[in-house]
């Protein structure tokens, strides 16, 4: 039986929120089977909670923010942490956080991966549930496009387009098939990026207050300003793929299917997941109780590594 997974011990992180600029302390704790990923605002009376789910997403400006309509709890910039959960195959966890935004760390998912691997992972005595795409779902908006299609595995194809000399030298198209590539090795270290000309508009909107060269790849009119340069030649499009992995994990379960994105971001990714959930004929829930050999190879690589 392919089992659900949680942490063995608490993983602790301290940092700053990239948009609100507040100092944040966060503890990621083990949770029982079928809990999902649940955030708890420990700074608020009663520590109200909000489940990480596509239907709880209420703001996608520059990040993904979730809010519980009943408790009023909200947490922003969850996508990198959700991507780390997906990459490690973690189904259940409590995330105790003392502010409104997940710490940005170095702008990638790698610090979260490191902390949770050090805390240890453990399998639980209940079958892991997967969302399997049965028919293609598409959303188009002028030159932007996203889709989910049936595929016996987990594959993402992404395209970015920026009229800038830095991007002319980097890879703008990527296909990541997790049957052949590793999330931890090939994707998790890709950092978020931004342009100097966007800073004033972001600050006016109350965003980007915690951003710096320590947690964002910063690009001026001609070049990357970070002294260390890029971690990958195609780090920009890899980071967009990392974001998409996190946004797709807002389904609440691993996805068996193929994602394609052209110039998409958090908003369109969330619209796509909602469209899938709204069409009962477009997906099915599956487990691999007695059919371990039938588990797509992608998930053997991503979620069955030693816990």
N, C-alpha and C positions, 0 to 999 in steps of 0.2 A: 504494500500500500504506500503511495506517495503521501507523506504526512505533512501537516501544517508545521510551521516553524515560528519560534520566538527567541528571545535572548535568554541566556543562562543567568546573567548578572546585569546590573545597572551600568549603562554607558552614560558618561557625563560630558557635557560640552559647555563651554563659556565663550561668548564672543559678542559681536555687535550686529545689529540688524542693518542690512545694507540700505534700506529705504528710510526707516524711521530714525536710525542712528542711535538707538538705545542699547545699553548693555543688557545681555540676556544670559540667563543660566537655564540650562535644559538638561533633564534627566530622562533617558529612554529606558523603560522598565519592561520586564516580562509581563505578558498578559495571557489569560486563558484562551483555549481554542475558540474560534468563531467570534473573537472580540473585534478583529480588524485593527486598524491603526487609529487610535483615539488620543487626541490632544486634550490636556487639562491645563487650564489657566490658573496656576497656583497663586498668582498675585491678586486674584479676584475673590470676593466672599463666596465660600462654598466650593471653590475650585471647579467652576462649571466646565463642561467638556464639549467637544465638537469632534465628530467622526470625520476622518479624511475620506470624502466621497464626492464624486462629481456633482451631485445634486446639492451639495453644501457650498459649492464654489460661488462666491458673490462678487468677486473683483479680480480682473485679470490684467490690470494696468501694470506692465513691467514684471509681474510675478503672478502667482496663484494664491489667492486668499480664500479661506473657508470660514463659514460662520454658521452657528446653530441657531435656527429661528426661535427655538424655545428658550435655550439658556442664555442666548446673546453672546456666547463665547466666540471669539474670532481669532484666527492665527494667519499671518501672512507669510509669503515666501516659503511655502512648504515644498516646492517642486524638487529641490536638490535632495532633501531628506527622503522624500517619497521615491525618488529615483534610486537612492541607496537601498531602501527597503526592497524595492523590486529586484535590484541586482543581486541582493543576498537571499532572496526568496523568503523574506520575513513576512508572515501573514498577520501576526498579532503583536501589538506593542502599545504601551501607554507612553505618551510623550508629555512629561510634566514641564511646563515652560512658564517663566515668571514675567513675560512680557508679550506683546502682540505679534512679534515677528521671530521666526527661526533665525538663529545666528548664521551669517553668511560664510563664516570660516574663511577658506581661501577662494571662494567663488565656484567651487566644484562640489562633487559628491564624495571625493576621496577622503576627506577628514572623517565624515560620518561612517564610511566603510571601515576605516582604520579603527575607530572607537568601538564600533559594534563587533568587529572581528575580535578585538581584545577582550570585550565583555563575554564573548562566546555565544554560540548559537546552539539551540537544541530542538529536536523534533518533538512533536506532540502527538498524542494518541487519537488523532482524528484526521480524516482524509482532507488533503488540500483540494480546494475547488478552483477550477479554471473557467474563464469565459472564452468560449470558442466561437469565432465569427462564422456565420453560416451564409451570409450574403453580403455583397458589397454595399457600403454606406459611403456617400460622397457629399462634401460640402464645398461649394465654390463661391468666391467673392472677388470678382474682377480677375486679377492675375494671381490671386492666392487660392490654394486648393489643399484639401486634406481628404483622406479616404482610409477606410479599413476594408480589407478583403479577406476571404477565406485563405488560409495557408496553414499547413501542418507544421507549425513552429512559431517563432517570434522574430520578425524581420522589420526593419525600419529603413525607408528610403527618404532622404531629405535633400532639399535644394534651397539654398539661400542666394539672394541677389542684392548686392550693394554696389553702387557706383563709387568705388573708392580704390585707390591704387593698392592698398594692403590686400584687398580681397582678390584683386587680379592675380596675385602671386600665391594665393592659398586655394585649397580645394573647396569648391562651392557645392559639390554634389557628393553624396555618400550613400552607400548601402551597407547596413550592418545586419548580418544574419547571425544571431546568437548561437546557431549550430556550429559556426566556424570562428566566431570572435568572442572575446571575454569582456563582459561589462567592466569588471574591476581593472583589467589591464588596458583595454582599448578605449574606454569611454569615460570612466569615473573621474579622471583627472582633468578633463576639459573644463575650463573656467568661463564664467559669464563675461560679457564684453560690452563696452559702451563707448560713445563718441564724446569728445570734449564739447562739441557744439550742442549736445543734448543736455548738458549739466544744468544750465540756467532754467530751462523749461521744466526739468525734473524737480529741481529745488522749489520752483514756484508751485508745483503740484504737490509738494510735501513728500517727495520721493528722493532717493539717492543720497540721503544725508549721511549715511555710514559708508559710502563707497570710497575706495582708495586704491592705490596701486598694489596694495596687499591683498585685495579681494576682487578686483575687476581688471580685465585687460582693457586698458584705456588707449583709444586711438584718436590722434589729432588729424589734421587735414592730409597728412602724408604718411604717418608711420605709427607703429606700436610704441607707446611711451615706456612700458615696463622694461626695466634694464635686462631682465632675464630672457626676454623675448617670449616665443610661444613654446608650449610643451609638445604640441603636435603641429605639423605643417597645416593640417586641416582642423585646428582646434575650434575655430568658430562654428563650423557646421557640426562638429562633434558635440559641442555644447548644446546646440539647438536640438540634437538628437537626445542628449541627456535630459533636457527639459521635457521632451515628448515622452520619454520613458516614465518620468514622474507623473506627468499629466494623465497618461494612460492607466497608471496604477491607481488612479482615483476611481476606477471601476470597483475597487475593493478586492480584486482578485487578479492573478496573472492572466494575461491575454494570449490566446492562441490565434494568431492572425498576422496579417501584413499591414503595416501603416505606411502611408505615403504623405509627405508634406511638402508643399511648394510655398515658400515665403510665409509659412504659418507660424503662429505663436500660441501663447496660453489660451487666448480667447477662442480661436478656431479649434484648438485641441479639445477644449472643454465642450464646445458645441458638438463636436464629432462624437465624443463619449456619450453625451446626453442623447444624441440621435440614435445611437446604437441601443441604449437602454430603453428608449421609447418604442422600439420595434421588436416585439416579442419573437418575430420570425427571423430576425437578423442574427440571433445568437442563442447559445444553449450553455447551461452549466454542466460541466463534466468533472468526474474524478477518475483516478486511476487506481481503484481499490485492489483489483486483482489483475491489472493489465500494465504492470510496470514497464514491460517491454514496448508498449505502445506510446509511452510518453515521448513527445517530440524531443529530438536531440538537443534543441536549444535550451530546454529546461533541465536537462541532465547537466549541461554545462553551467547554467546560472544558479540552480537551486539545490543541487545534490552534491556539491562539494562538501568535504568534511566539515561538520558543524563544530 
